[in-house]
Amino acid sequence: MTDHAVSRRSFLKTATVASIGIALAACQPIPPINDAEPAMGQVTAAQVTDPESLKAFVLAAQAEIQKIAVDLDSAAKLKQWVKMEGDWNSGSTFLIILAQNGNVYAHGKDRGAEDRNLLDVTDERGTRVVEELLAAAAQGGGFVEYYDDGPKTAYAVGFRRRFVLVGGFSQDVSDVQVRIADLPTPAVTASEVVDRESLITFVEEAARIYQEALKFDKDIPLVEIKNAFRVEGGDWKIGSIYLYVVTGGGVTLFHGSEPFREGNPTDMTRTDSKGVPFAEELIGGARREGRKFLLYHYDNPAVEGDEETGSPKLGYAVSLQVGDSEEKMVIGSGIYIDTDDE
């Protein structure tokens, strides 16, 4: 079941440039505040044992992210960064990146949670935990106690402008409904992409909607937008026709068919069986020229035996300006064609 929570009209009024919303959560069962001994200094995920060490861990992660996320490329990689085992992900202690409106941008353990909004999540006693965490952050930071198979403690603090860092929140959210933005119907839907011209119109329509989103400095339901782009058989995806959004440097922000690619960089030097450096020509070309059309060869899941040679594919991509900065993101799609049409 889905919740079509965003109307076409409200979509264009609520979208914003925060396409990689940054907030954070470290998740592990933490005892109540009164049972804890104070812990001092910076700690890693493996060293979180009580509320004070949890707070120190979250603040250390905040400082680390502010240090490494200096541009769109590096910020986009946070989606995979939180999943890497190490100082910031160990056992039951891991990070979650949330938008201030409750949307999950990245989850250290559960990719499925990244499609959801947690604002309405309640604990065993009916406490709206995420709502209280956001309120605590708005007050400059603070602890929130909640119940999930016993008492636990979470900590929240504001992060950059519209985001919040949270630690210790570890509820199962698999039953939270997936919200899907009710986007404007494109002039050409995914099912209607059959040739060069219809592909161009399809991508241009997606770019127009996304560009309108980037003009407004308000909360954006980016999770809902991504979910709309990802619906199989919907306006924006059917079979091998899907949208992708990448940074100008090729880091995947959204992939309509393979979400696991999100946060991973594209090998911009990769070539097809004909020697065409398709990633650089398509993504790099769109970034430099504004728009790029390309014929290349790529593995078609519907064709057996083309893993090495690939099948002919038409790709089209458009660049979008990121706010008032000089950075750009690229949105595109592609269609497989018959060999005779090359």
Sine and cosine of phi, psi and omega as CSV:
sin_phi,cos_phi,sin_psi,cos_psi,sin_omega,cos_omega
0.00,0.00,0.58,-0.81,0.01,-1.00
-0.80,-0.59,0.35,-0.94,0.00,-1.00
-0.90,-0.44,0.97,-0.24,0.03,-1.00
-0.98,0.21,0.99,0.16,-0.20,-0.98
-1.00,0.02,-0.20,0.98,-0.10,-1.00
-0.89,-0.46,0.88,-0.48,-0.01,-1.00
-0.98,0.22,0.33,-0.94,0.05,-1.00
-0.84,0.54,-0.67,0.74,-0.05,-1.00
-0.93,0.37,-0.71,0.71,-0.04,-1.00
-0.95,0.31,-0.41,0.91,0.01,-1.00
-0.83,0.55,-0.79,0.62,-0.08,-1.00
-0.94,0.34,-0.28,0.96,0.00,-1.00
-1.00,-0.05,-0.25,0.97,-0.10,-1.00
-0.91,-0.42,-0.05,1.00,-0.04,-1.00
-0.98,0.19,0.43,-0.90,-0.05,-1.00
-0.50,-0.87,0.17,-0.99,-0.03,-1.00
-0.95,0.31,-0.09,1.00,-0.04,-1.00
-0.96,0.27,0.86,0.50,-0.07,-1.00
-0.96,0.29,-0.16,0.99,0.07,-1.00
-0.76,-0.66,0.81,0.58,-0.06,-1.00
-0.65,0.76,0.71,-0.70,-0.08,-1.00
-0.87,-0.50,0.91,-0.42,0.23,-0.97
-0.52,-0.85,0.03,-1.00,-0.25,-0.97
-0.49,-0.87,0.57,-0.82,0.11,-0.99
-0.60,-0.80,0.71,-0.71,0.13,-0.99
-0.97,-0.24,0.79,-0.61,-0.20,-0.98
-0.88,-0.47,0.91,-0.41,0.09,-1.00
-0.29,-0.96,0.54,-0.84,0.08,-1.00
-0.87,0.48,0.86,-0.50,-0.02,-1.00
-0.88,-0.47,0.72,-0.69,-0.01,-1.00
-0.91,0.40,0.29,-0.96,0.04,-1.00
-0.85,0.53,0.36,-0.93,-0.10,-1.00
-0.85,0.52,-0.69,0.73,-0.11,-0.99
-0.91,0.41,-0.32,0.95,-0.03,-1.00
-1.00,-0.01,0.02,1.00,-0.18,-0.98
-0.97,-0.24,0.56,-0.83,0.19,-0.98
-1.00,-0.02,0.61,-0.79,0.00,-1.00
-0.87,0.49,0.61,-0.79,0.08,-1.00
-0.85,-0.52,0.68,-0.74,-0.11,-0.99
-0.93,-0.38,0.48,-0.88,0.14,-0.99
0.99,0.14,0.06,-1.00,0.00,-1.00
-0.95,0.31,0.66,-0.75,0.01,-1.00
-0.77,-0.64,0.39,-0.92,0.08,-1.00
-0.99,-0.10,0.10,-1.00,-0.01,-1.00
-0.85,0.53,-0.63,0.77,-0.05,-1.00
-0.94,0.35,-0.30,0.95,-0.05,-1.00
-0.99,-0.13,0.03,1.00,0.00,-1.00
-0.97,0.25,0.88,-0.48,-0.03,-1.00
-0.73,-0.69,-0.25,0.97,-0.09,-1.00
-0.43,-0.90,0.11,-0.99,-0.05,-1.00
-0.84,0.54,-0.66,0.75,-0.05,-1.00
-0.93,0.37,-0.64,0.77,0.05,-1.00
-0.94,0.33,-0.52,0.86,0.09,-1.00
-0.89,0.46,-0.72,0.69,0.02,-1.00
-0.87,0.49,-0.69,0.72,0.01,-1.00
-0.89,0.46,-0.62,0.79,0.02,-1.00
-0.90,0.44,-0.72,0.70,-0.01,-1.00
-0.90,0.43,-0.69,0.73,0.00,-1.00
-0.91,0.41,-0.59,0.81,0.05,-1.00
-0.92,0.39,-0.64,0.77,0.04,-1.00
-0.91,0.41,-0.63,0.78,0.06,-1.00
-0.85,0.53,-0.74,0.67,-0.01,-1.00
-0.89,0.45,-0.63,0.78,-0.01,-1.00
-0.91,0.41,-0.69,0.72,-0.01,-1.00
-0.91,0.41,-0.66,0.75,0.02,-1.00
-0.90,0.45,-0.46,0.89,0.00,-1.00
-0.98,0.21,-0.63,0.78,-0.11,-0.99
-1.00,-0.07,-0.45,0.89,-0.06,-1.00
-1.00,-0.01,0.95,0.31,-0.10,-1.00
-0.99,-0.10,-0.21,0.98,0.04,-1.00
-0.51,-0.86,0.03,-1.00,-0.08,-1.00
-0.90,0.44,-0.63,0.77,0.00,-1.00
-0.87,0.49,-0.77,0.64,-0.06,-1.00
-0.95,0.33,-0.58,0.82,0.04,-1.00
-0.91,0.41,-0.61,0.79,0.02,-1.00
-0.89,0.45,-0.50,0.86,-0.03,-1.00
-0.95,0.30,-0.20,0.98,0.01,-1.00
-0.86,0.51,-0.43,0.90,-0.02,-1.00
-0.88,0.47,-0.57,0.82,0.07,-1.00
-1.00,-0.03,-0.49,0.87,0.00,-1.00
-0.84,0.55,-0.67,0.74,-0.03,-1.00
-0.94,0.35,-0.30,0.95,-0.03,-1.00
-1.00,0.00,-0.18,0.98,-0.05,-1.00
-0.98,0.21,0.77,-0.64,0.07,-1.00
-0.91,0.41,0.66,-0.75,-0.01,-1.00
0.40,-0.92,-0.55,-0.84,-0.06,-1.00
-0.88,0.48,-0.49,0.87,-0.10,-1.00
-0.96,-0.30,0.09,1.00,0.01,-1.00
-0.41,-0.91,0.96,-0.27,-0.04,-1.00
-0.53,-0.85,0.88,-0.47,0.02,-1.00
0.86,0.51,-0.84,-0.55,-0.04,-1.00
-1.00,0.01,0.05,1.00,0.05,-1.00
-0.96,-0.29,0.87,-0.49,-0.03,-1.00
-0.46,-0.89,0.04,-1.00,-0.08,-1.00
-0.94,-0.35,0.54,-0.84,0.14,-0.99
-0.78,-0.62,0.68,-0.74,0.06,-1.00
-0.97,-0.26,0.87,-0.50,-0.04,-1.00
-0.89,-0.46,0.53,-0.85,0.24,-0.97
-1.00,0.08,0.40,-0.92,-0.07,-1.00
-0.89,0.45,-0.36,0.93,0.03,-1.00
-0.99,0.11,0.09,1.00,0.05,-1.00
0.99,-0.16,-0.10,1.00,0.04,-1.00
-0.96,0.29,0.60,-0.80,0.05,-1.00
-1.00,-0.03,0.83,-0.55,0.09,-1.00
-1.00,-0.01,-0.69,0.72,-0.01,-1.00
-0.54,-0.84,0.56,-0.83,-0.04,-1.00
-0.72,-0.70,0.79,-0.62,-0.08,-1.00
-0.91,0.41,-0.38,0.93,-0.07,-1.00
-0.80,-0.60,-0.42,0.91,-0.16,-0.99
-0.79,-0.61,0.99,-0.14,0.01,-1.00
-0.87,0.50,-0.56,0.83,-0.02,-1.00
-0.89,0.46,-0.46,0.89,0.01,-1.00
-0.93,0.38,-0.34,0.94,-0.05,-1.00
-0.95,0.30,-0.10,1.00,0.07,-1.00
-0.99,-0.13,0.11,0.99,-0.22,-0.97
-0.84,-0.54,0.37,-0.93,0.13,-0.99
-0.94,-0.34,0.78,-0.63,-0.14,-0.99
-0.97,-0.26,0.16,0.99,-0.11,-0.99
-0.85,0.52,-0.58,0.82,-0.06,-1.00
-1.00,-0.04,0.10,0.99,-0.03,-1.00
-0.92,0.40,0.74,-0.68,0.05,-1.00
-0.88,-0.48,0.40,-0.92,0.04,-1.00
-1.00,-0.05,-0.21,-0.98,-0.08,-1.00
-0.90,0.44,-0.36,0.93,-0.03,-1.00
-0.96,-0.29,0.18,0.98,0.06,-1.00
1.00,0.06,0.10,0.99,0.03,-1.00
-0.95,0.33,0.75,-0.66,0.07,-1.00
-0.99,0.12,1.00,0.06,-0.22,-0.98
-0.88,0.47,-0.76,0.64,-0.05,-1.00
-0.90,0.44,-0.63,0.78,0.04,-1.00
-0.87,0.49,-0.67,0.74,0.01,-1.00
-0.94,0.35,-0.57,0.82,0.05,-1.00
-0.90,0.43,-0.66,0.75,0.03,-1.00
-0.90,0.43,-0.63,0.78,0.02,-1.00
-0.91,0.40,-0.65,0.76,0.03,-1.00
-0.89,0.45,-0.65,0.76,0.02,-1.00
-0.90,0.43,-0.62,0.78,-0.01,-1.00
-0.90,0.43,-0.38,0.92,0.02,-1.00
-1.00,-0.02,0.14,0.99,0.02,-1.00
0.97,-0.23,0.03,1.00,0.02,-1.00
0.91,-0.42,0.55,-0.84,0.02,-1.00
0.09,-1.00,0.20,-0.98,0.02,-1.00
-1.00,-0.01,0.49,-0.87,0.11,-0.99
-0.74,-0.68,0.80,-0.61,0.06,-1.00
-1.00,-0.07,0.64,-0.77,0.02,-1.00
-0.56,-0.83,0.14,-0.99,-0.05,-1.00
-0.86,-0.51,0.82,-0.57,0.08,-1.00
-0.51,-0.86,1.00,-0.06,-0.14,-0.99
0.84,0.55,0.72,0.70,-0.03,-1.00
0.89,-0.45,0.21,-0.98,-0.03,-1.00
-0.95,0.31,0.63,-0.78,0.05,-1.00
-0.64,-0.77,0.26,-0.97,0.00,-1.00
-0.79,-0.62,0.70,-0.71,0.09,-1.00
-0.85,-0.53,0.34,-0.94,0.01,-1.00
-0.75,-0.66,0.64,-0.77,-0.02,-1.00
-0.72,-0.69,0.58,-0.82,0.07,-1.00
-0.52,-0.86,0.54,-0.84,0.02,-1.00
-0.89,0.45,0.57,-0.82,-0.02,-1.00
-0.70,-0.71,0.88,-0.47,-0.10,-0.99
0.80,0.60,-0.58,-0.81,-0.18,-0.98
-1.00,0.10,-0.81,0.59,-0.16,-0.99
-0.91,-0.42,0.27,0.96,-0.15,-0.99
-0.81,-0.59,0.23,-0.97,-0.13,-0.99
-0.68,-0.73,0.64,-0.77,0.11,-0.99
-0.98,-0.21,0.78,-0.63,-0.05,-1.00
-0.79,-0.62,0.66,-0.75,0.08,-1.00
-0.79,-0.61,0.57,-0.82,0.09,-1.00
1.00,0.04,0.05,1.00,0.02,-1.00
-1.00,-0.03,0.89,-0.45,-0.19,-0.98
-0.69,-0.72,0.47,0.88,0.01,-1.00
-0.95,0.33,0.49,-0.87,0.13,-0.99
-0.96,0.28,0.83,-0.56,-0.05,-1.00
-0.90,-0.44,0.31,0.95,-0.07,-1.00
-0.92,0.40,-0.33,0.94,0.00,-1.00
-1.00,-0.05,0.03,1.00,0.04,-1.00
-0.95,0.30,0.75,-0.66,-0.04,-1.00
-0.91,0.41,0.58,-0.81,0.06,-1.00
-1.00,0.09,0.83,-0.56,0.01,-1.00
-1.00,-0.04,0.63,-0.77,-0.03,-1.00
-0.80,-0.59,0.84,-0.54,0.01,-1.00
-0.91,0.41,0.67,-0.75,0.04,-1.00
-1.00,0.03,0.99,0.15,-0.10,-1.00
-0.98,0.21,0.38,-0.93,0.10,-1.00
-0.86,0.51,0.63,-0.77,0.04,-1.00
-0.94,0.35,0.81,-0.59,-0.02,-1.00
-0.95,0.32,0.39,-0.92,0.05,-1.00
-0.87,0.50,-0.54,0.84,0.11,-0.99
-0.79,-0.61,0.87,-0.50,0.04,-1.00
-1.00,0.06,0.16,-0.99,-0.02,-1.00
-0.84,0.55,-0.63,0.77,-0.03,-1.00
-0.93,0.36,-0.29,0.96,-0.04,-1.00
-0.99,-0.16,0.03,1.00,0.04,-1.00
-0.98,0.17,0.94,-0.34,-0.08,-1.00
-0.76,-0.65,-0.21,0.98,-0.05,-1.00
-0.40,-0.92,-0.11,-0.99,-0.05,-1.00
-0.85,0.53,-0.77,0.64,-0.08,-1.00
-0.91,0.41,-0.68,0.73,0.00,-1.00
-0.94,0.35,-0.53,0.85,0.07,-1.00
-0.90,0.44,-0.72,0.70,0.01,-1.00
-0.86,0.51,-0.71,0.70,-0.01,-1.00
-0.89,0.46,-0.67,0.75,0.00,-1.00
-0.86,0.51,-0.76,0.65,-0.02,-1.00
-0.93,0.37,-0.65,0.76,0.03,-1.00
-0.88,0.48,-0.63,0.78,0.04,-1.00
-0.90,0.44,-0.69,0.72,0.03,-1.00
-0.90,0.45,-0.67,0.74,0.01,-1.00
-0.90,0.44,-0.64,0.77,0.01,-1.00
-0.88,0.48,-0.71,0.70,0.00,-1.00
-0.91,0.42,-0.70,0.71,-0.02,-1.00
-0.92,0.38,-0.63,0.78,0.02,-1.00
-0.90,0.43,-0.63,0.78,0.08,-1.00
-0.87,0.49,-0.61,0.79,0.02,-1.00
-0.89,0.46,-0.61,0.79,-0.08,-1.00
-0.96,0.28,-0.13,0.99,-0.05,-1.00
-1.00,0.08,-0.27,0.96,-0.15,-0.99
-0.94,-0.33,0.67,-0.74,-0.05,-1.00
-0.98,-0.20,0.88,0.48,0.02,-1.00
-0.70,-0.71,0.10,-0.99,0.05,-1.00
-0.86,0.50,0.63,-0.78,0.00,-1.00
-0.82,-0.57,0.70,-0.72,0.06,-1.00
-0.99,0.12,0.89,0.45,-0.08,-1.00
-0.87,0.48,-0.57,0.82,0.06,-1.00
-0.88,0.48,-0.68,0.74,0.00,-1.00
-0.92,0.40,-0.59,0.81,0.04,-1.00
-0.91,0.41,-0.72,0.70,0.04,-1.00
-0.87,0.50,-0.66,0.75,0.02,-1.00
-0.89,0.46,-0.62,0.79,0.04,-1.00
-0.90,0.43,-0.67,0.75,0.02,-1.00
-0.92,0.39,-0.38,0.93,-0.11,-0.99
-0.99,-0.10,-0.16,0.99,-0.08,-1.00
-0.91,0.42,0.88,-0.47,0.03,-1.00
-0.92,0.38,0.77,-0.64,-0.02,-1.00
0.99,0.11,0.02,1.00,0.02,-1.00
-1.00,0.04,-0.21,-0.98,-0.03,-1.00
-0.90,0.44,-0.45,0.89,-0.22,-0.98
-0.92,-0.38,-0.03,1.00,0.00,-1.00
-0.41,-0.91,0.73,-0.68,0.17,-0.99
-0.40,-0.92,0.90,-0.44,-0.02,-1.00
0.87,0.50,-0.83,-0.56,-0.05,-1.00
-1.00,0.07,0.05,1.00,0.06,-1.00
-0.99,-0.12,0.94,-0.35,-0.01,-1.00
-0.47,-0.88,0.21,-0.98,0.01,-1.00
-0.98,-0.21,0.45,-0.89,0.17,-0.99
-0.68,-0.73,0.48,-0.88,0.07,-1.00
-0.76,-0.65,0.80,-0.60,-0.01,-1.00
-0.75,-0.66,0.34,-0.94,0.13,-0.99
-0.95,0.32,0.20,-0.98,0.04,-1.00
-0.87,0.49,-0.44,0.90,0.03,-1.00
-1.00,0.01,0.02,1.00,0.10,-0.99
1.00,-0.10,0.17,0.99,0.06,-1.00
-0.99,0.14,0.78,-0.63,-0.10,-1.00
-0.96,0.28,0.86,-0.51,0.10,-0.99
-1.00,-0.01,-0.56,0.83,0.00,-1.00
-0.46,-0.89,0.64,-0.77,0.09,-1.00
-0.68,-0.73,0.89,-0.46,-0.11,-0.99
-0.93,0.37,-0.33,0.94,-0.05,-1.00
-0.93,-0.37,-0.55,0.84,-0.09,-1.00
-0.75,-0.67,1.00,0.10,-0.06,-1.00
-0.86,0.51,-0.42,0.91,-0.03,-1.00
-0.89,0.46,-0.30,0.95,0.03,-1.00
-0.97,0.24,-0.28,0.96,-0.07,-1.00
-0.91,0.42,0.78,-0.63,-0.06,-1.00
1.00,-0.04,-0.16,0.99,0.01,-1.00
-0.99,-0.13,0.60,-0.80,0.05,-1.00
-0.98,0.20,0.54,-0.84,0.11,-0.99
-1.00,0.05,0.65,-0.76,0.10,-1.00
-0.96,0.29,0.98,-0.19,-0.08,-1.00
-0.96,0.30,-0.18,0.98,0.03,-1.00
-1.00,-0.07,-0.06,1.00,-0.07,-1.00
-0.91,0.43,0.64,-0.77,0.03,-1.00
-0.85,-0.52,0.37,-0.93,0.08,-1.00
-1.00,0.03,-0.12,-0.99,-0.07,-1.00
-0.91,0.41,-0.27,0.96,0.03,-1.00
-0.99,-0.15,0.05,1.00,-0.01,-1.00
1.00,0.08,0.17,0.99,0.00,-1.00
-0.99,0.17,0.87,-0.50,0.07,-1.00
-0.97,0.25,0.97,0.25,-0.23,-0.97
-0.90,0.44,-0.59,0.81,-0.01,-1.00
-0.91,0.42,-0.74,0.68,0.00,-1.00
-0.92,0.40,-0.67,0.75,-0.04,-1.00
-0.94,0.34,-0.61,0.79,-0.06,-1.00
-0.99,0.13,-0.81,0.58,-0.03,-1.00
-0.96,0.28,-0.78,0.63,0.02,-1.00
-0.89,0.45,-0.62,0.78,0.02,-1.00
-0.90,0.44,-0.69,0.73,0.03,-1.00
-0.90,0.43,-0.62,0.78,0.02,-1.00
-0.89,0.45,-0.66,0.75,-0.05,-1.00
-0.98,0.18,-0.65,0.76,-0.16,-0.99
-0.98,-0.21,-0.19,0.98,-0.03,-1.00
0.99,-0.12,-0.65,0.76,0.02,-1.00
-0.56,-0.83,0.54,-0.84,0.00,-1.00
-0.52,-0.86,0.72,-0.69,0.07,-1.00
-0.89,-0.46,0.67,-0.74,-0.09,-1.00
-0.51,-0.86,0.67,-0.74,0.16,-0.99
-0.98,-0.22,0.83,-0.56,0.01,-1.00
-0.52,-0.86,-0.02,-1.00,-0.01,-1.00
-0.89,-0.45,0.71,-0.70,-0.07,-1.00
-0.52,-0.85,0.52,-0.85,-0.01,-1.00
-0.86,0.51,0.84,-0.54,0.04,-1.00
-0.99,-0.15,0.90,-0.44,-0.01,-1.00
-0.84,0.54,-0.40,0.92,-0.03,-1.00
-1.00,0.08,-0.09,1.00,-0.04,-1.00
-0.89,-0.45,0.85,-0.52,0.04,-1.00
-0.99,0.13,0.65,-0.76,0.09,-1.00
1.00,0.01,0.09,1.00,0.00,-1.00
-0.97,-0.24,0.28,0.96,-0.06,-1.00
-0.86,0.51,-0.58,0.81,-0.03,-1.00
-1.00,0.04,-0.67,0.75,-0.09,-1.00
-1.00,0.02,-0.49,0.87,-0.10,-1.00
0.97,0.26,0.25,-0.97,0.07,-1.00
-0.93,-0.37,0.49,-0.87,-0.02,-1.00
-0.89,0.46,0.72,-0.70,-0.05,-1.00
-0.65,-0.76,0.68,-0.74,0.09,-1.00
-0.99,-0.13,0.81,-0.59,0.03,-1.00
-0.89,-0.46,0.56,-0.83,0.05,-1.00
-0.64,-0.77,0.73,-0.69,-0.04,-1.00
-0.64,-0.76,0.50,-0.87,-0.03,-1.00
-0.76,-0.66,0.64,-0.77,0.03,-1.00
-1.00,-0.06,0.51,-0.86,0.02,-1.00
-0.79,-0.61,0.69,-0.73,0.04,-1.00
-0.97,0.26,0.64,-0.77,0.02,-1.00
-0.99,-0.11,0.99,-0.13,0.01,-1.00
0.85,0.53,-0.68,-0.73,0.00,-1.00
-1.00,-0.07,0.08,1.00,-0.03,-1.00
-0.99,0.13,0.07,-1.00,0.07,-1.00
-1.00,0.00,-0.02,1.00,-0.02,-1.00
-0.97,0.26,0.46,-0.89,0.02,-1.00
-0.73,-0.69,0.48,-0.87,0.20,-0.98
-0.88,-0.47,0.31,-0.95,-0.07,-1.00
-0.81,-0.59,0.74,-0.68,0.07,-1.00
-0.88,-0.47,0.67,-0.74,-0.05,-1.00
-0.36,-0.93,0.02,-1.00,0.03,-1.00
-0.35,-0.94,-0.02,-1.00,0.00,-1.00
-0.33,-0.94,0.25,-0.97,0.00,-1.00
-0.63,-0.78,0.72,-0.70,0.08,-1.00
-0.97,0.24,0.61,-0.79,-0.03,-1.00
-0.81,-0.59,0.28,-0.96,0.07,-1.00
-0.93,0.37,0.51,-0.86,0.00,-1.00
-0.85,0.53,-0.58,0.82,-0.02,-1.00
-0.91,0.41,-0.32,0.95,-0.05,-1.00
-1.00,-0.03,-0.01,1.00,-0.04,-1.00
-0.88,0.47,0.00,0.00,0.00,0.00
